[in-house]
């Protein structure tokens, strides 16, 4: 069984393109092989800054022969008086068969002409010759480029091509204008350590042949080696480090023969905040910082860089990197000293010169809106005067560091420097911490703010962004979300859930939208409706994907086109979370099954009545004089007993009380339906019918305090 090697040699590829390309090939190549009925033993994708390669082991010599039954025209159109018509002749010609190969068979739609066609499998070499250009030039990435006089687009110019089927060269030509690249067995080793060309004798020699030329083609092997050797280098200076995943991935895709190098910088720069130094190292220089202890709070004046050069020249490489970081840290020192020389509040006027969004004014105007929204949230939560003052102060200063010299140069430090400058300016710790925390979470896997002040300011900032951008009609669609509005809405819900903040989101949306509409001469009604729908979708997604709630239980607590439930969800985020979690719990432990049939049946029948869904009290709704069976009286008594338990469950959000009460009433309701004293709900007497429907409606309404049982699917 043949093995196939493809290596696409290029000029140095960007690290992010290489990462994406490897992922794409690992998915796409097996799919295209399977689509061509080629089942391989293994597909191994490799990549370095100068090459992208795939080794496919155990391919068949050719596709299996394929037999197909192909349906043609109706028999009535294909034959007339037993003779083939042009329709039959054309069909046979198209399929490459003789007329006597045509068969007439009955179908549900009458008799049709069929042909059994056997297609011999194509040689694997022929198929690969067609697939290889597709694999190369369908790769997706940012900023693909053209080169030479051709129209081919790729991340970087392609310079050589290796294509071997076992030991034989598979002839493939890549055409780019006047440029022709023909496949061969000649590859290139490490640019510095092995500048000469290398010959690959057969496909399976690839990894070892490249290794002999100082190229480790397996990205996973390079990553493992880098992590191991970085730790060894750190130990040599009695320090510790953190292997940041993104940094490791980037460095892995920047080197072919990794060689960690220990560098140092002037100890005087340790006076800078640790975050400044690590940002310079990690984000800008791709160095691994060296910490004193395992808690990673204090740095040593060292760094680890991963070189792609000659390991014997490590001293020279270290000195070059030391000059670079010295200059970067000197810049940081200058920015820090200049910023910290004045109070954080003094930066506020400069925010007037920074545009938040063209139609929404400056960052200073945004800050004013955030202050107002934060005050509304504090009022909703009934916070103390001290907490409210801290929130107002943090909201006022939360964006001030954006115009500092440090954050202008290193945007990743927004909020971090704000916290440090606030403390240096004499602001209290709650305000300073909130300036940092209001940006949290910064991504899907980030931490949430832990302090009340940070939580409220973070909510206010995101609410302002959502209402303002939505107010301009810039609503996310498909994958387009330039202002990260989905992430902002998710953060609002997650912060409220994690901190158990009893905010009325619906009220906040209406207040904020009204203020926006007044200030920018917009219409508030439709804006509120659009925001409500957007948040409901976010809540639905978070419950299903993050809280792992079954889809039908999410429908049951959010309602399906049920304004009562949607309004309730937005007015009390904690309640909708608790109800969904509790429903999932009672499904998992089997409790839901015990009451499902009774409540669901009652819910379906109650829909034929006209009882308002908010009614819980049977007084003035049920006439005991109309009872004809003892089961009706028992049902009524059970409802009367149920009322205080439901009210307690509502007030305390202890829905276990409600479910226990519903479980207790279930046998009584079952007897009402099917017992020896069962009744016909849809009695011919309209008064009796209404009385019985109201009983069922009351039971439905009590169950609706938890969820719409009509939306729950049995035994999901």
N, C-alpha and C positions, 0 to 999 in steps of 0.2 A: 504494500500500500504506500503510495508516494507521500512525501512530505513537501510542503511548499514554504518558501521563504520570500517575503517581500520586505525590502528596506528602501524607504524614501529618504535620500540624503538632502539636507537643506542647509541654508545659512542659519545662524542661531535663532531658534524659535523662542518666542515669549513664553515664560513659565506657565502662565494661565492658559494659553492656547494648547500647550503640550498636555497639560492635565486634562483638559476637555477632550482633546483628540483621542487620548488613550481610552477614556470612558466611552466615547462614541464608537470607536472601533471594537471595543470589547462587547458592545451590544450589537452593532450593525453587521459585522462580518459573519458571526454565527447565523444571524437571521437570513442574510442573503445566500449563504451556503445551503441552509435548510430549504429556502425557497426554490433552489435549483436541485433539490433532492440529493445533496451531497452531505453525508453525515461524517464528520471528522472526529478523530479521537480526542484532540485537544486544540484549542486556539489560544496561543500565548501572544499577547500584545506587549511590545516594549517601546520605550521612548527615552531619548536623551535630547539635550538642546540642539543636536545636529542631525537627528534622525528620528523617524517613526517607523516601526517594524512590526511585522506579524509573522509568527511561525505556526503553521497549521500542520499538525501531525495526523497521519493515518487516513488520508483522503482515499476514496475509491479511484480506480483507474478511469471510470466513466460513470455517468448517471445510469441508474437502472432503466431498462426499457419500460416504456409507459404505454398502457392500453387504455384507450378512452372510448366511451360510447358517445357519439356526437349526434345530436338531434337536428334534422333537416326540415324541409318544407312539409306541409300536409300532403298525405298520399294523394288526395284528390287533385292537388295542384301539380304533383310530381309525375303522375302518370295519367294518360288519357287513352282509353281503349287499349290498355295494357302496354302502351308505348311510352317511353320516357319523354317528358316535356323539357323545354329549355331550363325550367327550374331544377329538374333532377340532374340534367347534364351539367349545369353550372355548379350545383352542390358537389357532385362527384369530382369535378375538376378542381374545385377549391380545396377539397380534402385530399387530392392526389390519389384517388382510387378509381378502379374501373366501375362501370355502371352495374355490373353483376354483383358488386360488393354491397349495393344498397339493399336494405331490408325494411319491410313495412311492418310496424308494430302498433298495437292499440295503446292509446293513452286515455286519460280522463277527458281529454278534449278531442278525441277522435283518433283516426289512424294517421301516423306520421312516418316519414322516412328516417331511418337511422343508418349509421355506419359504424362498425367497430374498427377503430384505427389504432395500429400499433406504431409507436414512435420509438425508434432506437435511441438509447441514451447517447448523449454527446460525450466526447472525451473530456476529462477534467481540465486538461491543458487549454482546450478551446474556451471553456467556460471561464477559467481564471483570467485569460487574456482580456475578456470582456469586462469582468468584474473589477479588476485592479484599478483602472482609471476612475471608475465610479467611487470606489472606496477612498481614493485620494482626493478627488475634486468635489465630493459632496460633503466633506467635513465642514462643519459650521464653526464660526468664530468671529470675534470682533476685529474690525480693521484689517480685513483681508486685502492683499496688495497685488497689483500687476507688476510685471517686470519685462524687460526686453520690449519687443514690438508686438507681443501677443495679448490676447484677452483673458488668458487663464488667470484666475485669482486664487491665491493661497496665502497662508500667513507669512511665509518668507520664500524667496526663490528656491526652486528645486534644482539641485546641482548634480545628483547622480541617482541611479536606480539599480537596485539589485533584485533579480527575480530568478529564483532557482526552484526547479521541480526535481527533487532529489539532487543529483549532481549536475543536471543539465540546465542551461540557461533557457528560461522561458522568454521568447522574444516579445517584448512589449515596447511600444514607442509612445512617449508623451510629447505632444506637439503644442508649442506655444509660439504662434507666429512663425518666424523664420528659425526659431530655436527647436532643436530636436534632441530629446534625451532618450537613448536606447538602453534597455536593460543589459546588465552584465553581471559578473561575479566580483567586481572590484568595488571595495568599500574604503572608508577612511577611518583611521584610528583617532586617538586623542590629538588635538591640534598641536599641543606642546610636547607631550611625552612620546608620541609616535606619529610624527608628521607624514611619514611615508604611507603610500596606499597599501591595502591588504587584500589578499585574495581569499575568498570563501569557497572552499572546494565543494561542499554540499550543504544542503539546507540545515541539517541538524548540527552542523559545526558552528553555527552562527554565534551563539552565546560565548563559547570558549574562544573562538577566533577573535572576537571583539575584546574579550577580557585580556588576551595576550597583547592587544594593542592599547591597553589602558582605558578601556571603555566598559563600564558596567551598564548593560542595556536594560536590566530589570529595575524599574523605578522603585518597586517594593524593597528590593535588596539594597539599593542605594539609601533609601530612607532608614532602613534598619541599621546600616553601617554608620550613617551620619549620627543618629541618636546615640548609638553605643560609643562612638569615638568622641562626640561632644562631651558626654559624661566623663569619659576618661581624661579629656583635656581639662575639664573643670576640676576634677579631683587633683590634678597636678598642681593647682594653685590653691588647694584646700578650700574650694568653694562648692556651690551647688548652682543648678540652673533649672529652668523650666523649658521643656520642649514644646513650644507653642505649635499646635497642629498646622495652622496656616503657614507659619514661617518654615516649618519642616518641609511641607509640600513644595513651597516656592523654591527653597534652597535645593531640594532634591532635583528639581527640574531646571536648575541652573548649572549643574555640574555633571561631568561624565566619570570622573575619577576623584571622589571626594577626599579632601585632606584637611581636617580641622587644624586651625592655627590659633594660638593664644596671643592676644594682643593686650596692650595696657594703655591707660590714659592717665592724665595728671589727676592726682588725688584731690586737688582743689575743686574739681568739678563735682565731687560728691556732695558739695553744699547745695547743689541743685536738687529739686524734688526728684525722688526716685522715678516717678512716672515720666518726667521729662527725659531722663537719661535712657530709660528703657524704650520710650517711643522713638528716640533718635536711633537707637540700636536696632530694634525689631522692625519698625515700619519703614525706616529710611535707609538703613545700612545693611539690613538682613544679617545682623549679628545676634548671637545668643548672649544675653547678659549673665554676669557671674555674681551670685549673691553670697553673703556671709554665712547665713544659716538656712535651714530648711523652710523657715517661714517666709522667705523671699521679701523681707521688708527693708533690708539694708544691703547695699551693693559693695562689692569690691572693685577696685579700679582696673578691672580686666574685662575682656570680652572674648568670645570665640567666633571666628569667622570660618566658613567652610570654603576652602580654596579649590579652584579647578586647575591650579597650576602645578608646578614642579614641587613635590614635597621637600626636596633638598634645598629649596629656596625659601623655606618658611620664614626665616628671619627677615628677608627682604620684603616678602608679602606682608608680614606683620607690620613692618615700619610704614609701608604705604597705607595700610588701613588705619594705622594710628594717626597719621597726618590728617586723613580725612575726618576721623571722628573728633579729633582735637578741634578742627575748624567748626564742625557742627555744634559741638558742645560749647565752644566759645560764643557762637551765635546765640545759643540757648541761654547762656549766662548773661549776655547783654540784654536780651529781651526780658528775662526774669527780673533783673535789677531795675530796668526801666519801668516795668509794669508795677512792681511792688512798691515803688517810690511814691505812689499816689493811691488814695483809697479807691476801692472798687466802684463806689457810687459815682466817682468822677468820670467814669467811662460812659455813663448813661447818655449824655448829650451826643456822643459820637454815634450812638445807635440810630439817630435821626438821619444819618447820611448813608445808612445801609438799608437797601430795599429788601423787604420780606418777600413781597410779590408785587408785580407792577401795578396791579389794580387795587392792592390792599395797603399800600403805603410802606412805611419804614418799620424796622424792627422795634423802634421806640413806640410806635403806635400799637404794634402787636403786644408789647409788654403791658401797655395800659389795658388792653382787652383781657389779657391773662390775669392781671390784678383783679379786675372786676369779676371774672368768672370764679377765681379762687375765693373771693369774698362770698359769692353765692353758695359755693360748696361748703364753706365753713359754717355759714348760717344754717344750711340744710342739716348739717351734722350736729349742730348745737354745741360747737366747740367753745372752750374757755377763751377769755380775753387774751391770755398769754399765747395760746396756740394760734388764735386768729391774727395777732400781731406778727408772730413769726412767719405765718403763711403770707401775709401781705408784704413783709419785707423781702422774703425769699422770692416771691413772684416779681417784685420790682427789680431785683438784682439778677434774676436767673439767666439773662442773656448778656449781661454786661461784659463778661470776659471774651465775648466773640470779637470785640474790637480791640482786644489787647494784642500787643506785638507777638506774644508767645503763641496764642491761638491762631492768629493770622498765618504764622509760619507753620504751625503744627495743628491743623484743625482737629486731629484725633483727641486733642487735650481739652476740648470744650467741656465745660462742667467741672472737670478735674482741676483746672487752673482757677476756675471761678470759686471753688471751695477753698483753695489755698489762699487766694487773694482776699476772700471774705474774712478768713481767720486773721490774716495779717492786718486787715483794716479794722479789726476790733469787733466784727459781727459775731453774734453768739453761735455756738456750735450747731444748734438746730437749723438756723438760717444757712450756714455754710454747707452743711451736709445736704440740705434740700436742693441747693444749687447744683450739686453733682447728681443727686438722685433723681431729679425731675426728668433727666434724659433716659432713665431706666424704665423698661428694658430697651437696650439699643439694638437687639436682634432677637430672633426666635429662641435662642438658647441662653440669653442673658438673664441675670438676676433681676428681681423686682425691687423697687424702693422699699426700705424697711421702716423709715420714719414717717409719722403722720404728715409732717410738713412737706416732705419730699413727695409723698403720695398725692396730696391735694394739689400741689403746684404742677406735678406731672399730669394729673387729670385735666387741670385748667388749660395747660399749654396745648394738649392734644385736642381738647374740645374746641378751642379757638381755631386751630388749624383745620379741623374737619368742617366746622360750620362755615368758615370763611371760604375755603376752597370749594366746598359744595355750593356755597352761595353764588360763586362765579360760574356755576354749571360745569365745573371740571371734575366730573364724577368718574371714578375708576371703571374701566371697561376691559374685559378680557385680561390679558397679562399686563396691560398698561396701567401703571399706578405711580407716576413720577413723584408724587408727594408722600408716598408710603401711607396712604390713608387707611388701607386695610390693617396694616400693622399698628397704626395709631388707635384704631377702634378696638382691635384685639387687646392692646395694652390697657385701655380704659377698663374693659371688662375684667381682664385678669388681675389688675391692681385692686379693683373693688372686691373681687372674689377672695384674693389672697389676704387682704387686710380686713375683710369683713366690714367694708365701708357701706353703710346703709344709704347710699345716694339714690335720689329719684332722678334717674337719667332722663326720663321723659320731660320732667319739669325743667331740667337744665338745658335740654335741647330747645325747648320752646322759648325760654328766657334769652338764651344766647342768640338764637335765630331772630327773635324780635329786635334785639339790640343791633344785630348786624343789618337787618332789613332797614331799620330806621337810619342808621349811619350811612349806608351805601345805596339807599333808595331802591331796595329790592322788595319782593313779595315773600312774606314769611311762611305762609300756609303750605305751599308746595315744598318749600325747603325743609320744613319740619317732617312732612310725610316721607320725603326721600331719605332723610337721615334716619328716621324710625325704621324704614325697611332695610336700610344698610346695616344698622346695628342688630336688627333681628337676625339677619343672615349671618353676621359675625357670631352672635350668641349660639345660633344653631350649629355653626361649624365648630366652635370651641367645645360645645357639649359633646358632639359626636367624635371629633378627632382627638381632643386633649383629655376630656373626661371619660371617653369610651362609653358613652350612653347610646343604646340602640336607637336607630332612626325613628321608630314609631313612638318610643317613649319621649323623644325630643318633640315630635309632633304633638304629643299629648299635653306637654306642659307649655308649648308655645302656641298651640292651636293652629288649625288649618283654616285660614280666612275667618278667624274668630277674634274680633276686635277686643273682646273682654280679656282673652289670654294675652294677646300681644301687648295691650296697654299695661296689663299687670306685670308682664315680664320686664318692660322698660321702667316701670315705676319702682320695682324692687328686684334688683339684680341678684341679691342674695337668696331671695325666695325662689326664683326660677332655678337657680343652681341647686338649692337644697331639695326641691321637689323632684328634679331630674335624677339626682343621685339616689334619693330614697326609692324612687320607682325602680331604678336599676337594681338596687339592693333587694327589694322584695321580689323582683323577677328572679334574681339569682338564687334566693333562698326558698323559692317556691310559694311564698305567701300570696303573691299576685294571682297565681292559678286558683287559689281557694275562693277568691271573691270575683274573679274576672267574669265568669259566666253570668252571675247574678246581676252585677252592676252593668255589664255591657248589654244584656237583654233589656234591662230596665231603661237604659239610655236610648236604645233603638226605638222602643215603644213610646217613650216619653216624647220623642220628636214629633209624634202625631198629635200631641196636645199643644196647648198654647201657654203653658206656665213659664213665667220669666225665669231665666237661669240663675238669677241671684236670690230667689226666694228660698229660705230655709225653714221658716216657721210654718207649721201646718194650720195655725189659727186662721179662720176665715177662708181657708182654701179647701178644707176637707169637712164634709158633712157626715158625721157618724150615723145619722139617721138613715142614710142611704145604703149602709152596709147590709149585705145579704148573707155573707158567710163570716165565720169566725176568723178566717185567715185575713180578712180585711181589717178587722179590729186589731188583730195582733200586729199587722203591718203598721197601722196607724200608731199604736202604742210604742212600737220600736222607733218610729220616726221622732216622736215626742221625746223619747229618751236619748235619741241621737243628737238633738240640737245642742245642748250644752257641751257635749264632747267635741263636736265640730267647731264650735266657737272657741273653745280652749285651744284646739289644734291650730286654728287660724291665728290666734293672738300670739301663741308661743312658737309657732312654726314647728311644732312637734307632731308631725303627720303620722307617727306611729299610733297615737291615740285615735286618730280618725280611722286608720286601717283596722285597728283592733275592734273598733265599734262596727265597722262595715262587715268584718268577718263574723261578728256576733249576730248581726241582723240577717246574714245570708240564708240560714235555714228557714227563717220566717218568710223571706221573700220567695224562696224556692217552693214552700208550701202554698203561697199565694198563687204561684204559677201552675204547679204540677201536683200538689198534695191532694189528699182526700177532700179538702175544703177549698180546692182551687176555684178560680173565677175566670170568666171570659171578660177580658179587659174591654174589648170593643163591644160592650153590651148595646142592645137595640135602644135602650132608654138613654137618651143623651146625657141626662144628669148623672146617672150611675157611671156611664162611660167617662165623663169628665172627672168624676170623683176618683175613679181608679187611675186615670192618666195623671192626675195631680199627685197621687201617692207615688207613682213611679217617677214623676218629675221631681218631687222632693228628694227621693233617693239619689237620682242623677245629680241634682244640685249639690248635695252633700259630698258626693264623690268628686264633683268638679272643683271643690276646694283644693283637691290635690292635682287632678288632671282630667282631661277629656278622655274618658275610657272608650269612647267611640272611635278614637284614633289608634287605640292599642291593638296590635295584631296578636291573636292567640297563638301561644306556643311558637314564638318566633325562632 
